[in-house]
C-alpha cells in the first residue's frame, strides 16, 4: 500500500489553453490532472533550488525563459 500524504485543496487560475493541454496529457498518460500539476510543481521547486545556488532570482529565471 502507498504512503499516505496529507493534502489540502487549493484554487488557482489557469488559462483555457493550459487546461486543455493538461486534460490531453492526462488522457494520454492515464493519470489525473491534479497529479500532473503536483509533479510539475515539484520539478519547478527542485529546479529553483539549483537556480538559487547560482544566485539567480525567480524573476530572472522567468524572464530568461521568456514567460
Residue pairs with C-beta under 8 A, 6 or more apart in sequence:
14 22
22 33
22 36
22 37
23 33
25 36
26 32
26 33
26 36
29 36
48 58
48 61
51 58
51 61
56 64
